[in-house]
Amino acid sequence: MASITAQQGVFALPNIVNEPCRNYEPGSADRTKLQQALKEMQQEAAQGKIHVPCIVNGKPIKTSSQAKQVNPSNFEEVLCTYDEADKGLINTAIKGALEARANWERMPLNDRAAIFLKAADLLANKYRYKIMAATMLGQGKNIWQAEIDAAAESCDFLRFGIKYMHQLYSIQPPENSAGVWNRVEYRPLEGFVLAVSPFNFTAIGINLAAAPAMVGNVVIWKPSPMAVYSNYLMLQILHEAGLPAGVIQFCPGPAGEVVSTALAHREFASLHFTGSTTIFKKLWKQIADNIENYRSYPRIVGETGGKNFHFVHSSANVEHAVHQTIRAAFEYQGQKCSALSRLYVPQSMWTNGGFKQLLSEQVSKISVGPVEEFQHFCGPVIAKTAFERITSMINEAKQAGGKIVCGGTSDGTKGFFVQPTVIETDDPKSVTMVNEIFGPVLTVYPYPDDQVDQTCALVDGTTDYSLTGAIFAQDRNALIHISNLLRDASGMMYFNDKCTGAVVGQQPFGGARGSGTNDRAGSMALLLRFTSARTIKESFNEIPHYIYPSNLS
């Protein structure tokens, strides 16, 4: 019989607040420590000392197949090599996870919480610079993008996840009949969760694996091949914080083999996914095809792509809208699911109101280069395939009559560098207005000043995505009117702010339509998806008879 630990108190959490972002200004201690971490990591990588094994049941596992994660700023530099899991290892990982499930589920709530809170503190302090260095060198982020992602948002997901877990567990039936006590248990799902994480946010990787684990689930984690090292470091931090072996199994490898093996297993209970819409739909169909095999109906939780917009009204502050547009479109080279891709500006403001001129002047000043050269606003795109896709779409737009306002050039001789590009089009459904690009390309449609409503209909109907959007207007009535017209066009709506940069605990993130299941990362709603409630009714009084008074004659 499993031991039961007495929980001798109702525990209050420490105060949970957002992790403060650091600025890394020249001469600061933070910058010096980060530079040192980058230098040490590059030296280790150059000497071939960084190798990432699969982690199964808490142990490093070497396999017969190895792959490389390269530095996208210099693709001749290998950041790390890593072992790839095969079908046999995935099944071993699933078996080990299911064996770990019972003890993990029974661990008292406060002890589970302490593990993730400690992990956040280790990340915020002891490992901050190392995890940032891995994110910069492996995933092409500059200092600020690595700070807000790998350091701050990762801490926020861990801490606020525990806060929301406490809130979820506290939701109990409000009424009890005389002599009755009603209560609800929030059990983990029966089986295992498959977490498939992307390259572009280290924080998303840890959240996809950690959020289900917080509420007692066991997880098979398949990281992106372009984020293996940073994700591996995150798991190491969790283990140092006390996460038991087998709760999260780390299984990099070929997506087809890893994912298909997991989805075919009878104990598959949930998919937690962030990635492309095409792949998500494919996995959904695969799950449907296997539905007869499963013990339970699997929970499918996914956040996919976007074709996000800024809608500028004639009352907007031009300078403010331009600067917010640049950040939204070109931070992290446009490789955010929330990144701005479509811009709608009144024709008069675009041509004669200074918007086009100011946007072109400022974008043309953006520097692009390796992430270890801190002055650059933009770094590389993630891989050769991304580089070729983005440059191909720019050329396709030009051939279709799009006007290159600025940018349009690229350099793939050493790293995967694409100059921030602005395209002007008179076709609101041109190729770069419709297709997801996931790169530093912004397309502008100057709309007729008197066609606000018609243009809102275009915004709403141009793509199947519904992730993020922003409205810029100083006229409050116009803001309300446009917002109502675009109510279903995005899951995240921003007024007079860029369409990127959601903060855990402030703006729960998600989108609908082709952008995902809208389960709201960074909220209690997400955790609810990984629980299976059990209602308990306990009676204290014995009944004298089975007959009800209404049965008496």
ROZADREN-433394 format. One line per field, with one value per residue (C-alpha): residue in three letters; x, y, z; residue number from 1. Coordinates in steps of 0.2 Angstrom, whole numbers, plus 5000, padded with zeros to 4 digits. Layout:
resn <- c(ALA, ...) .
c1 <- c(X, ...) .
c2 <- c(Y, ...) .
c3 <- c(Z, ...) .
resi <- c(NUM, ...) .
//
This chain:
resn <- c(MET, ALA, SER, ILE, THR, ALA, GLN, GLN, GLY, VAL, PHE, ALA, LEU, PRO, ASN, ILE, VAL, ASN, GLU, PRO, CYS, ARG, ASN, TYR, GLU, PRO, GLY, SER, ALA, ASP, ARG, THR, LYS, LEU, GLN, GLN, ALA, LEU, LYS, GLU, MET, GLN, GLN, GLU, ALA, ALA, GLN, GLY, LYS, ILE, HIS, VAL, PRO, CYS, ILE, VAL, ASN, GLY, LYS, PRO, ILE, LYS, THR, SER, SER, GLN, ALA, LYS, GLN, VAL, ASN, PRO, SER, ASN, PHE, GLU, GLU, VAL, LEU, CYS, THR, TYR, ASP, GLU, ALA, ASP, LYS, GLY, LEU, ILE, ASN, THR, ALA, ILE, LYS, GLY, ALA, LEU, GLU, ALA, ARG, ALA, ASN, TRP, GLU, ARG, MET, PRO, LEU, ASN, ASP, ARG, ALA, ALA, ILE, PHE, LEU, LYS, ALA, ALA, ASP, LEU, LEU, ALA, ASN, LYS, TYR, ARG, TYR, LYS, ILE, MET, ALA, ALA, THR, MET, LEU, GLY, GLN, GLY, LYS, ASN, ILE, TRP, GLN, ALA, GLU, ILE, ASP, ALA, ALA, ALA, GLU, SER, CYS, ASP, PHE, LEU, ARG, PHE, GLY, ILE, LYS, TYR, MET, HIS, GLN, LEU, TYR, SER, ILE, GLN, PRO, PRO, GLU, ASN, SER, ALA, GLY, VAL, TRP, ASN, ARG, VAL, GLU, TYR, ARG, PRO, LEU, GLU, GLY, PHE, VAL, LEU, ALA, VAL, SER, PRO, PHE, ASN, PHE, THR, ALA, ILE, GLY, ILE, ASN, LEU, ALA, ALA, ALA, PRO, ALA, MET, VAL, GLY, ASN, VAL, VAL, ILE, TRP, LYS, PRO, SER, PRO, MET, ALA, VAL, TYR, SER, ASN, TYR, LEU, MET, LEU, GLN, ILE, LEU, HIS, GLU, ALA, GLY, LEU, PRO, ALA, GLY, VAL, ILE, GLN, PHE, CYS, PRO, GLY, PRO, ALA, GLY, GLU, VAL, VAL, SER, THR, ALA, LEU, ALA, HIS, ARG, GLU, PHE, ALA, SER, LEU, HIS, PHE, THR, GLY, SER, THR, THR, ILE, PHE, LYS, LYS, LEU, TRP, LYS, GLN, ILE, ALA, ASP, ASN, ILE, GLU, ASN, TYR, ARG, SER, TYR, PRO, ARG, ILE, VAL, GLY, GLU, THR, GLY, GLY, LYS, ASN, PHE, HIS, PHE, VAL, HIS, SER, SER, ALA, ASN, VAL, GLU, HIS, ALA, VAL, HIS, GLN, THR, ILE, ARG, ALA, ALA, PHE, GLU, TYR, GLN, GLY, GLN, LYS, CYS, SER, ALA, LEU, SER, ARG, LEU, TYR, VAL, PRO, GLN, SER, MET, TRP, THR, ASN, GLY, GLY, PHE, LYS, GLN, LEU, LEU, SER, GLU, GLN, VAL, SER, LYS, ILE, SER, VAL, GLY, PRO, VAL, GLU, GLU, PHE, GLN, HIS, PHE, CYS, GLY, PRO, VAL, ILE, ALA, LYS, THR, ALA, PHE, GLU, ARG, ILE, THR, SER, MET, ILE, ASN, GLU, ALA, LYS, GLN, ALA, GLY, GLY, LYS, ILE, VAL, CYS, GLY, GLY, THR, SER, ASP, GLY, THR, LYS, GLY, PHE, PHE, VAL, GLN, PRO, THR, VAL, ILE, GLU, THR, ASP, ASP, PRO, LYS, SER, VAL, THR, MET, VAL, ASN, GLU, ILE, PHE, GLY, PRO, VAL, LEU, THR, VAL, TYR, PRO, TYR, PRO, ASP, ASP, GLN, VAL, ASP, GLN, THR, CYS, ALA, LEU, VAL, ASP, GLY, THR, THR, ASP, TYR, SER, LEU, THR, GLY, ALA, ILE, PHE, ALA, GLN, ASP, ARG, ASN, ALA, LEU, ILE, HIS, ILE, SER, ASN, LEU, LEU, ARG, ASP, ALA, SER, GLY, MET, MET, TYR, PHE, ASN, ASP, LYS, CYS, THR, GLY, ALA, VAL, VAL, GLY, GLN, GLN, PRO, PHE, GLY, GLY, ALA, ARG, GLY, SER, GLY, THR, ASN, ASP, ARG, ALA, GLY, SER, MET, ALA, LEU, LEU, LEU, ARG, PHE, THR, SER, ALA, ARG, THR, ILE, LYS, GLU, SER, PHE, ASN, GLU, ILE, PRO, HIS, TYR, ILE, TYR, PRO, SER, ASN, LEU, SER) .
c1 <- c(5000, 5007, 5011, 5000, 5008, 4998, 4996, 4995, 4989, 4981, 4996, 4997, 5008, 5022, 5017, 5017, 5022, 5030, 5049, 5057, 5066, 5084, 5091, 5109, 5115, 5133, 5144, 5131, 5135, 5121, 5129, 5146, 5139, 5129, 5145, 5155, 5141, 5141, 5160, 5160, 5146, 5154, 5171, 5163, 5153, 5169, 5177, 5163, 5159, 5140, 5130, 5112, 5106, 5088, 5082, 5072, 5067, 5080, 5094, 5104, 5101, 5113, 5106, 5112, 5106, 5113, 5109, 5116, 5109, 5118, 5120, 5109, 5120, 5134, 5128, 5146, 5146, 5138, 5130, 5127, 5125, 5110, 5104, 5088, 5074, 5067, 5051, 5058, 5065, 5048, 5039, 5051, 5049, 5030, 5031, 5042, 5031, 5016, 5025, 5030, 5012, 5005, 5018, 5018, 4999, 4999, 5012, 5005, 5000, 5012, 5027, 5023, 5021, 5038, 5047, 5041, 5043, 5061, 5064, 5059, 5071, 5085, 5081, 5080, 5096, 5109, 5105, 5098, 5113, 5116, 5098, 5099, 5115, 5108, 5093, 5103, 5116, 5104, 5088, 5095, 5088, 5096, 5098, 5081, 5071, 5081, 5078, 5059, 5057, 5070, 5072, 5056, 5042, 5049, 5049, 5032, 5025, 5032, 5026, 5009, 5006, 5007, 4996, 4982, 4984, 4979, 4965, 4959, 4959, 4950, 4935, 4922, 4904, 4896, 4881, 4880, 4863, 4861, 4872, 4881, 4899, 4902, 4919, 4928, 4945, 4955, 4963, 4977, 4972, 4973, 4988, 5002, 5003, 5013, 5021, 5027, 5036, 5043, 5059, 5054, 5051, 5061, 5047, 5034, 5044, 5045, 5026, 5021, 5029, 5027, 5009, 5002, 5014, 5009, 4992, 4999, 5001, 5017, 5024, 5033, 5042, 5047, 5057, 5061, 5077, 5081, 5079, 5086, 5099, 5089, 5075, 5087, 5094, 5076, 5073, 5090, 5084, 5067, 5077, 5088, 5073, 5067, 5056, 5055, 5063, 5050, 5038, 5044, 5053, 5064, 5064, 5071, 5071, 5062, 5045, 5036, 5043, 5042, 5025, 5017, 5023, 5016, 4999, 4997, 4999, 4983, 4988, 4989, 4978, 4982, 4992, 5000, 5006, 5013, 5018, 5012, 4993, 4997, 5005, 4992, 4978, 4988, 4990, 4972, 4967, 4980, 4972, 4955, 4961, 4967, 4951, 4946, 4963, 4963, 4957, 4949, 4945, 4961, 4962, 4969, 4977, 4986, 4992, 4997, 5000, 4994, 4992, 4991, 4986, 4987, 4972, 4976, 4962, 4963, 4963, 4979, 4995, 5006, 5023, 5017, 5009, 5024, 5036, 5024, 5022, 5041, 5042, 5028, 5034, 5052, 5057, 5065, 5064, 5045, 5047, 5033, 5016, 5009, 5021, 5013, 5011, 4997, 4996, 4980, 4983, 4971, 4978, 4979, 4989, 5000, 5004, 5003, 5002, 5020, 5017, 5025, 5040, 5043, 5041, 5053, 5066, 5066, 5065, 5080, 5090, 5087, 5104, 5105, 5119, 5125, 5117, 5133, 5135, 5123, 5120, 5109, 5090, 5088, 5097, 5095, 5080, 5081, 5086, 5090, 5072, 5065, 5077, 5073, 5054, 5055, 5065, 5055, 5039, 5047, 5051, 5034, 5026, 5037, 5032, 5014, 5016, 5020, 5031, 5046, 5046, 5062, 5072, 5069, 5087, 5096, 5112, 5114, 5133, 5137, 5121, 5102, 5100, 5085, 5083, 5067, 5056, 5040, 5029, 5015, 5001, 4985, 4978, 4972, 4972, 4990, 5001, 5010, 4993, 4986, 5000, 5009, 5028, 5035, 5049, 5053, 5041, 5027, 5014, 5004, 4987, 4983, 4964, 4952, 4949, 4930, 4930, 4933, 4919, 4923, 4942, 4937, 4928, 4944, 4954, 4941, 4940, 4957, 4964, 4958, 4969, 4963, 4977, 4982, 4977, 4979, 4969, 4976, 4964, 4963, 4944, 4936, 4920, 4930, 4940, 4924, 4916, 4931, 4933, 4916, 4918, 4934, 4927, 4931, 4946, 4958, 4960, 4971, 4966, 4977, 4971, 4985, 4998, 5008, 5000, 5015, 5021, 5008, 5013, 5009, 4997, 4992, 4986, 4981, 4987, 4977, 4968, 4954, 4949, 4965, 4976, 4972, 4960, 4961, 4965, 4974, 4992, 4996, 4979, 4969, 4959, 4974, 4977, 4959, 4961, 4974, 4963, 4949, 4937, 4930, 4915, 4914, 4898, 4899, 4884, 4885, 4867, 4860, 4842, 4829, 4820, 4821, 4803, 4801, 4787, 4779, 4776, 4765, 4747) .
c2 <- c(5000, 5017, 5028, 5043, 5060, 5070, 5088, 5097, 5114, 5124, 5133, 5150, 5153, 5166, 5182, 5179, 5193, 5194, 5192, 5209, 5211, 5216, 5229, 5223, 5241, 5243, 5242, 5233, 5217, 5208, 5212, 5206, 5190, 5186, 5190, 5177, 5164, 5166, 5165, 5149, 5141, 5145, 5138, 5122, 5121, 5123, 5109, 5098, 5097, 5100, 5084, 5082, 5064, 5058, 5059, 5044, 5039, 5053, 5044, 5050, 5038, 5037, 5030, 5024, 5040, 5058, 5075, 5093, 5109, 5123, 5142, 5151, 5166, 5155, 5138, 5131, 5132, 5117, 5122, 5104, 5086, 5076, 5059, 5055, 5044, 5029, 5019, 5007, 5021, 5031, 5015, 5013, 5032, 5030, 5014, 5023, 5039, 5028, 5020, 5037, 5043, 5036, 5043, 5060, 5061, 5057, 5070, 5083, 5099, 5110, 5099, 5098, 5117, 5119, 5110, 5122, 5138, 5132, 5129, 5147, 5154, 5143, 5150, 5168, 5168, 5153, 5148, 5165, 5169, 5151, 5148, 5165, 5160, 5144, 5153, 5166, 5155, 5141, 5150, 5167, 5179, 5195, 5200, 5207, 5194, 5180, 5190, 5192, 5174, 5162, 5171, 5181, 5172, 5155, 5160, 5168, 5152, 5142, 5153, 5159, 5141, 5136, 5151, 5145, 5127, 5133, 5143, 5128, 5116, 5129, 5129, 5118, 5116, 5130, 5121, 5106, 5098, 5095, 5080, 5081, 5086, 5089, 5091, 5090, 5082, 5088, 5072, 5071, 5063, 5044, 5040, 5052, 5069, 5072, 5089, 5094, 5111, 5124, 5132, 5150, 5152, 5143, 5148, 5139, 5123, 5123, 5127, 5114, 5101, 5109, 5114, 5097, 5090, 5104, 5096, 5078, 5072, 5063, 5070, 5064, 5080, 5081, 5097, 5106, 5101, 5120, 5122, 5105, 5113, 5127, 5114, 5101, 5114, 5118, 5100, 5099, 5114, 5105, 5090, 5100, 5108, 5091, 5084, 5065, 5055, 5049, 5063, 5072, 5061, 5071, 5063, 5073, 5064, 5063, 5071, 5057, 5043, 5050, 5058, 5043, 5031, 5041, 5044, 5025, 5021, 5015, 5027, 5043, 5055, 5072, 5082, 5099, 5107, 5123, 5123, 5125, 5124, 5111, 5099, 5102, 5097, 5081, 5076, 5079, 5067, 5055, 5055, 5053, 5038, 5030, 5034, 5016, 5012, 5024, 5022, 5039, 5053, 5063, 5081, 5091, 5107, 5117, 5135, 5136, 5150, 5168, 5181, 5195, 5213, 5231, 5242, 5260, 5273, 5291, 5297, 5287, 5295, 5291, 5291, 5279, 5268, 5267, 5262, 5249, 5242, 5240, 5231, 5220, 5215, 5214, 5209, 5192, 5193, 5190, 5173, 5174, 5167, 5184, 5194, 5207, 5203, 5213, 5232, 5242, 5261, 5275, 5280, 5298, 5294, 5282, 5294, 5311, 5309, 5303, 5285, 5278, 5289, 5287, 5268, 5267, 5278, 5268, 5251, 5255, 5259, 5242, 5233, 5214, 5203, 5189, 5189, 5190, 5207, 5216, 5231, 5222, 5224, 5208, 5192, 5177, 5167, 5150, 5138, 5136, 5130, 5146, 5157, 5150, 5151, 5169, 5175, 5165, 5173, 5191, 5187, 5180, 5196, 5207, 5196, 5199, 5218, 5221, 5236, 5235, 5250, 5245, 5229, 5214, 5208, 5194, 5186, 5167, 5165, 5163, 5164, 5165, 5184, 5192, 5211, 5218, 5220, 5231, 5228, 5239, 5231, 5237, 5219, 5216, 5197, 5196, 5181, 5190, 5196, 5179, 5166, 5164, 5169, 5168, 5180, 5198, 5203, 5216, 5219, 5236, 5239, 5257, 5257, 5270, 5283, 5281, 5262, 5258, 5245, 5237, 5236, 5228, 5215, 5212, 5210, 5198, 5187, 5187, 5172, 5157, 5163, 5172, 5175, 5193, 5210, 5229, 5244, 5261, 5276, 5291, 5292, 5281, 5279, 5273, 5261, 5254, 5252, 5244, 5232, 5226, 5223, 5213, 5204, 5187, 5191, 5188, 5180, 5194, 5212, 5227, 5245, 5257, 5244, 5231, 5214, 5205, 5203, 5195, 5194, 5179, 5184, 5200, 5194, 5175, 5170, 5161, 5161, 5153, 5148, 5141, 5148, 5134, 5128, 5145, 5136, 5152, 5148, 5157, 5155, 5143, 5138, 5129, 5119, 5114, 5105, 5093, 5088, 5075, 5080, 5068, 5073, 5066, 5066, 5061, 5058, 5059, 5053, 5036, 5035, 5025, 5018, 5019, 5025, 5044, 5054, 5056, 5037, 5037, 5036) .
c3 <- c(5000, 4995, 5010, 5014, 5020, 5032, 5026, 5042, 5037, 5023, 5016, 5008, 4993, 4993, 4985, 4966, 4955, 4938, 4937, 4934, 4917, 4918, 4905, 4903, 4900, 4895, 4911, 4921, 4931, 4922, 4905, 4911, 4918, 4902, 4891, 4902, 4900, 4881, 4880, 4891, 4881, 4864, 4870, 4876, 4860, 4849, 4859, 4856, 4875, 4874, 4872, 4876, 4880, 4881, 4899, 4904, 4922, 4927, 4918, 4903, 4889, 4873, 4857, 4841, 4832, 4835, 4828, 4829, 4835, 4825, 4829, 4816, 4817, 4811, 4804, 4804, 4823, 4832, 4849, 4854, 4848, 4855, 4855, 4846, 4854, 4844, 4845, 4858, 4869, 4868, 4874, 4888, 4893, 4893, 4904, 4916, 4916, 4920, 4934, 4942, 4940, 4956, 4968, 4959, 4960, 4978, 4983, 4994, 4985, 4994, 4990, 4972, 4972, 4981, 4967, 4954, 4964, 4968, 4950, 4946, 4959, 4952, 4935, 4940, 4949, 4948, 4930, 4922, 4911, 4906, 4900, 4891, 4882, 4876, 4870, 4861, 4853, 4849, 4844, 4838, 4851, 4856, 4874, 4876, 4868, 4878, 4894, 4892, 4886, 4894, 4910, 4914, 4906, 4911, 4929, 4927, 4920, 4934, 4948, 4941, 4936, 4954, 4959, 4947, 4953, 4970, 4964, 4953, 4968, 4979, 4967, 4977, 4978, 4987, 4995, 5006, 5012, 5030, 5036, 5019, 5014, 4995, 4988, 4971, 4967, 4952, 4947, 4934, 4917, 4917, 4906, 4900, 4891, 4876, 4875, 4858, 4859, 4847, 4844, 4846, 4865, 4878, 4890, 4879, 4880, 4899, 4901, 4889, 4900, 4917, 4917, 4915, 4928, 4941, 4942, 4944, 4926, 4919, 4903, 4887, 4881, 4863, 4861, 4844, 4836, 4836, 4855, 4862, 4873, 4881, 4884, 4892, 4904, 4909, 4914, 4923, 4933, 4937, 4943, 4954, 4962, 4966, 4952, 4954, 4940, 4927, 4929, 4913, 4901, 4889, 4871, 4857, 4840, 4823, 4825, 4815, 4825, 4842, 4840, 4831, 4844, 4858, 4849, 4846, 4864, 4873, 4888, 4878, 4887, 4880, 4867, 4873, 4857, 4850, 4832, 4814, 4810, 4797, 4809, 4822, 4810, 4805, 4823, 4827, 4812, 4819, 4836, 4828, 4819, 4835, 4845, 4847, 4855, 4870, 4887, 4888, 4875, 4874, 4878, 4863, 4868, 4854, 4850, 4832, 4819, 4816, 4802, 4814, 4811, 4816, 4811, 4811, 4812, 4806, 4824, 4828, 4834, 4819, 4828, 4842, 4829, 4819, 4833, 4840, 4822, 4821, 4837, 4833, 4816, 4818, 4836, 4835, 4816, 4816, 4823, 4836, 4833, 4838, 4827, 4816, 4798, 4791, 4793, 4788, 4787, 4779, 4762, 4767, 4783, 4773, 4759, 4765, 4784, 4787, 4791, 4776, 4777, 4796, 4795, 4780, 4789, 4805, 4797, 4786, 4802, 4810, 4811, 4808, 4814, 4826, 4843, 4853, 4845, 4857, 4846, 4834, 4835, 4824, 4823, 4811, 4806, 4814, 4799, 4781, 4777, 4786, 4776, 4760, 4763, 4768, 4754, 4742, 4748, 4747, 4728, 4725, 4732, 4721, 4706, 4710, 4710, 4728, 4731, 4742, 4753, 4762, 4765, 4754, 4754, 4763, 4767, 4769, 4767, 4786, 4795, 4791, 4790, 4782, 4782, 4789, 4774, 4772, 4757, 4750, 4741, 4733, 4734, 4752, 4748, 4740, 4745, 4759, 4766, 4767, 4770, 4786, 4784, 4802, 4797, 4796, 4783, 4785, 4771, 4771, 4763, 4763, 4764, 4757, 4771, 4770, 4770, 4788, 4790, 4773, 4778, 4795, 4785, 4775, 4791, 4798, 4782, 4774, 4783, 4794, 4809, 4824, 4836, 4839, 4833, 4838, 4835, 4835, 4838, 4849, 4845, 4858, 4848, 4833, 4845, 4851, 4834, 4826, 4841, 4839, 4820, 4824, 4839, 4832, 4822, 4836, 4853, 4859, 4856, 4860, 4860, 4856, 4859, 4848, 4845, 4853, 4871, 4882, 4900, 4911, 4924, 4914, 4897, 4896, 4879, 4865, 4849, 4840, 4822, 4814, 4828, 4841, 4854, 4864, 4880, 4887, 4892, 4908, 4916, 4927, 4911, 4904, 4920, 4920, 4903, 4911, 4925, 4927, 4941, 4954, 4964, 4982, 4992, 5010, 5021, 5040, 5044, 5042, 5034, 5044, 5028, 5009, 5008, 5004, 5013, 4996, 4995, 5010, 5008) .
resi <- c(1, 2, 3, 4, 5, 6, 7, 8, 9, 10, 11, 12, 13, 14, 15, 16, 17, 18, 19, 20, 21, 22, 23, 24, 25, 26, 27, 28, 29, 30, 31, 32, 33, 34, 35, 36, 37, 38, 39, 40, 41, 42, 43, 44, 45, 46, 47, 48, 49, 50, 51, 52, 53, 54, 55, 56, 57, 58, 59, 60, 61, 62, 63, 64, 65, 66, 67, 68, 69, 70, 71, 72, 73, 74, 75, 76, 77, 78, 79, 80, 81, 82, 83, 84, 85, 86, 87, 88, 89, 90, 91, 92, 93, 94, 95, 96, 97, 98, 99, 100, 101, 102, 103, 104, 105, 106, 107, 108, 109, 110, 111, 112, 113, 114, 115, 116, 117, 118, 119, 120, 121, 122, 123, 124, 125, 126, 127, 128, 129, 130, 131, 132, 133, 134, 135, 136, 137, 138, 139, 140, 141, 142, 143, 144, 145, 146, 147, 148, 149, 150, 151, 152, 153, 154, 155, 156, 157, 158, 159, 160, 161, 162, 163, 164, 165, 166, 167, 168, 169, 170, 171, 172, 173, 174, 175, 176, 177, 178, 179, 180, 181, 182, 183, 184, 185, 186, 187, 188, 189, 190, 191, 192, 193, 194, 195, 196, 197, 198, 199, 200, 201, 202, 203, 204, 205, 206, 207, 208, 209, 210, 211, 212, 213, 214, 215, 216, 217, 218, 219, 220, 221, 222, 223, 224, 225, 226, 227, 228, 229, 230, 231, 232, 233, 234, 235, 236, 237, 238, 239, 240, 241, 242, 243, 244, 245, 246, 247, 248, 249, 250, 251, 252, 253, 254, 255, 256, 257, 258, 259, 260, 261, 262, 263, 264, 265, 266, 267, 268, 269, 270, 271, 272, 273, 274, 275, 276, 277, 278, 279, 280, 281, 282, 283, 284, 285, 286, 287, 288, 289, 290, 291, 292, 293, 294, 295, 296, 297, 298, 299, 300, 301, 302, 303, 304, 305, 306, 307, 308, 309, 310, 311, 312, 313, 314, 315, 316, 317, 318, 319, 320, 321, 322, 323, 324, 325, 326, 327, 328, 329, 330, 331, 332, 333, 334, 335, 336, 337, 338, 339, 340, 341, 342, 343, 344, 345, 346, 347, 348, 349, 350, 351, 352, 353, 354, 355, 356, 357, 358, 359, 360, 361, 362, 363, 364, 365, 366, 367, 368, 369, 370, 371, 372, 373, 374, 375, 376, 377, 378, 379, 380, 381, 382, 383, 384, 385, 386, 387, 388, 389, 390, 391, 392, 393, 394, 395, 396, 397, 398, 399, 400, 401, 402, 403, 404, 405, 406, 407, 408, 409, 410, 411, 412, 413, 414, 415, 416, 417, 418, 419, 420, 421, 422, 423, 424, 425, 426, 427, 428, 429, 430, 431, 432, 433, 434, 435, 436, 437, 438, 439, 440, 441, 442, 443, 444, 445, 446, 447, 448, 449, 450, 451, 452, 453, 454, 455, 456, 457, 458, 459, 460, 461, 462, 463, 464, 465, 466, 467, 468, 469, 470, 471, 472, 473, 474, 475, 476, 477, 478, 479, 480, 481, 482, 483, 484, 485, 486, 487, 488, 489, 490, 491, 492, 493, 494, 495, 496, 497, 498, 499, 500, 501, 502, 503, 504, 505, 506, 507, 508, 509, 510, 511, 512, 513, 514, 515, 516, 517, 518, 519, 520, 521, 522, 523, 524, 525, 526, 527, 528, 529, 530, 531, 532, 533, 534, 535, 536, 537, 538, 539, 540, 541, 542, 543, 544, 545, 546, 547, 548, 549, 550, 551, 552, 553) .
//
